[in-house]
């Protein structure tokens, strides 16, 4: 499970609150570690921090108390004459990314008579191969080679490439969704409120 603390499109004060909220969460739950960070304009300011929950027995409690908008009331250290003193950040929880791996033991091989090269043996021996990856149902067919063994090797390689490309595309979609969280900050209706020096 991952947590993203985001200042959205907020100013440096909100970016400083991201750091303060992380410190508060760390005091309550020590098994958090920073996975990625997007720096802000000032020192100890972050547009976002992504945290991984290493081992949390109270995950539901953590989520119930922290997910949503968090407000911080404090005077701006960057603009001393600025009247605004309420700053908001967003805390989101999301599942771990499932990085697909390919296990050749989970490939089912089916043979059949192919129409490809084979000379006098074409349509007489089962040299064509259909490889099916059982966890996903993805399949490829290979009848390029004269031997069943060569077709099997080539089919497994094609199937592996297909599965890994599909997984890579899915991970890019997850990353894009997580980047959109920056734009979904609701100011007000906070689940937690703090006050103090920024």
KACOR-V194632 format. One record per residue. N is the residue number from 0. RES is the residue in one letter. SS is DSSP state (helix for helix, strand for strand, loop for the rest). OMEGA is omega in radians with two decimals (NA if undefined). Layout:
n = {N | N}
res = {RES | RES}
ss = {SS | SS}
omega = {OMEGA | OMEGA}
This chain:
n = {0 | 1 | 2 | 3 | 4 | 5 | 6 | 7 | 8 | 9 | 10 | 11 | 12 | 13 | 14 | 15 | 16 | 17 | 18 | 19 | 20 | 21 | 22 | 23 | 24 | 25 | 26 | 27 | 28 | 29 | 30 | 31 | 32 | 33 | 34 | 35 | 36 | 37 | 38 | 39 | 40 | 41 | 42 | 43 | 44 | 45 | 46 | 47 | 48 | 49 | 50 | 51 | 52 | 53 | 54 | 55 | 56 | 57 | 58 | 59 | 60 | 61 | 62 | 63 | 64 | 65 | 66 | 67 | 68 | 69 | 70 | 71 | 72 | 73 | 74 | 75 | 76 | 77 | 78 | 79 | 80 | 81 | 82 | 83 | 84 | 85 | 86 | 87 | 88 | 89 | 90 | 91 | 92 | 93 | 94 | 95 | 96 | 97 | 98 | 99 | 100 | 101 | 102 | 103 | 104 | 105 | 106 | 107 | 108 | 109 | 110 | 111 | 112 | 113 | 114 | 115 | 116 | 117 | 118 | 119 | 120 | 121 | 122 | 123 | 124 | 125 | 126 | 127 | 128 | 129 | 130 | 131 | 132 | 133 | 134 | 135 | 136 | 137 | 138 | 139 | 140 | 141 | 142 | 143 | 144 | 145 | 146 | 147 | 148 | 149 | 150 | 151 | 152 | 153 | 154 | 155 | 156 | 157 | 158 | 159 | 160 | 161 | 162 | 163 | 164 | 165 | 166 | 167 | 168 | 169 | 170 | 171 | 172 | 173 | 174 | 175 | 176 | 177 | 178 | 179 | 180 | 181 | 182 | 183 | 184 | 185 | 186 | 187 | 188 | 189 | 190 | 191 | 192 | 193 | 194 | 195 | 196 | 197}
res = {X | X | X | X | X | X | X | X | X | X | X | X | X | X | X | X | X | X | X | X | X | X | X | X | X | X | X | X | X | X | X | X | X | X | X | X | X | X | X | X | X | X | X | X | X | X | X | X | X | X | X | X | X | X | X | X | X | X | X | X | X | X | X | X | X | X | X | X | X | X | X | X | X | X | X | X | X | X | X | X | X | X | X | X | X | X | X | X | X | X | X | X | X | X | X | X | X | X | X | X | X | X | X | X | X | X | X | X | X | X | X | X | X | X | X | X | X | X | X | X | X | X | X | X | X | X | X | X | X | X | X | X | X | X | X | X | X | X | X | X | X | X | X | X | X | X | X | X | X | X | X | X | X | X | X | X | X | X | X | X | X | X | X | X | X | X | X | X | X | X | X | X | X | X | X | X | X | X | X | X | X | X | X | X | X | X | X | X | X | X | X | X | X | X | X | X | X | X}
ss = {loop | strand | strand | strand | strand | strand | loop | loop | loop | loop | loop | helix | helix | helix | helix | helix | helix | helix | helix | helix | helix | helix | helix | helix | helix | helix | helix | helix | loop | loop | loop | strand | strand | strand | strand | strand | strand | strand | strand | loop | loop | loop | loop | loop | loop | strand | strand | strand | strand | strand | strand | strand | strand | loop | loop | loop | loop | loop | helix | helix | helix | helix | helix | helix | helix | helix | loop | strand | strand | strand | strand | strand | strand | loop | loop | loop | loop | loop | loop | loop | loop | loop | loop | loop | loop | strand | strand | strand | strand | strand | strand | strand | strand | strand | loop | loop | loop | loop | loop | loop | loop | loop | loop | helix | helix | helix | strand | strand | strand | strand | strand | strand | loop | loop | loop | loop | loop | loop | helix | helix | helix | loop | loop | loop | loop | loop | loop | strand | strand | strand | strand | strand | strand | loop | loop | loop | loop | loop | strand | strand | strand | strand | loop | loop | loop | loop | loop | helix | helix | helix | helix | helix | helix | helix | helix | helix | helix | helix | helix | helix | helix | helix | helix | helix | helix | helix | helix | helix | helix | helix | helix | helix | helix | helix | helix | helix | helix | helix | helix | helix | helix | helix | helix | loop | loop | loop | loop | loop | loop | loop | loop | strand | strand | strand | strand | loop | loop | loop}
omega = {3.13 | 3.07 | 3.03 | 3.03 | -3.02 | 3.04 | -3.09 | 3.10 | -3.06 | -3.12 | -3.10 | 3.13 | 3.09 | 3.12 | 3.07 | 3.12 | 3.08 | -3.13 | -3.14 | 3.12 | 3.07 | 3.14 | 3.12 | 3.13 | -3.13 | 3.09 | -3.13 | -3.09 | -2.99 | -3.05 | 3.08 | 3.05 | -3.14 | 3.12 | 3.08 | 3.08 | 3.07 | -3.03 | 3.11 | -3.05 | -3.07 | 3.11 | -3.10 | 3.06 | -3.10 | 3.01 | 3.07 | 2.99 | 3.03 | -3.08 | 3.02 | 3.07 | -3.03 | -3.13 | -3.03 | 3.11 | -3.08 | -3.08 | -3.12 | 3.09 | 3.11 | -3.11 | -3.11 | -3.07 | -3.00 | -3.03 | -3.13 | -3.14 | 3.07 | -3.14 | 3.10 | 3.12 | 3.14 | -3.13 | -3.12 | 3.05 | -3.08 | -3.14 | -3.01 | -3.10 | -3.11 | -3.07 | -3.08 | 3.11 | 3.12 | -3.08 | -3.03 | 3.00 | -3.12 | 3.09 | 3.13 | 3.06 | 3.05 | -3.05 | 3.06 | 3.06 | 3.09 | 3.11 | -3.06 | 3.00 | -3.10 | 3.13 | -3.08 | 3.13 | -3.13 | 3.10 | 3.07 | -3.11 | 3.05 | 3.12 | 3.09 | 3.13 | -3.08 | 3.13 | -3.10 | -3.13 | -3.13 | 3.10 | -3.09 | -3.11 | -3.09 | -3.09 | 3.10 | 3.11 | -3.11 | -3.12 | 3.14 | -3.06 | 2.98 | 3.13 | -3.12 | 3.08 | -2.97 | -3.12 | -3.05 | -3.09 | 3.11 | -3.09 | 3.01 | 3.10 | 3.09 | 3.06 | -3.06 | -3.01 | -3.13 | -3.09 | 3.10 | -3.11 | -3.13 | 3.10 | 3.12 | 3.14 | -3.12 | 3.14 | 3.13 | 3.13 | 3.11 | -3.13 | 3.11 | 3.12 | -3.13 | -3.12 | -3.10 | 3.08 | 3.11 | 3.13 | 3.14 | 3.11 | 3.14 | 3.13 | 3.10 | 3.10 | 3.11 | 3.12 | 3.12 | 3.11 | -3.13 | 3.08 | 3.13 | 3.13 | 3.11 | -3.02 | -3.03 | -3.12 | 3.10 | 3.13 | -3.07 | 3.14 | -3.05 | 3.05 | 3.10 | 3.11 | 3.11 | 3.00 | 3.14 | -3.10 | 3.08 | NA}
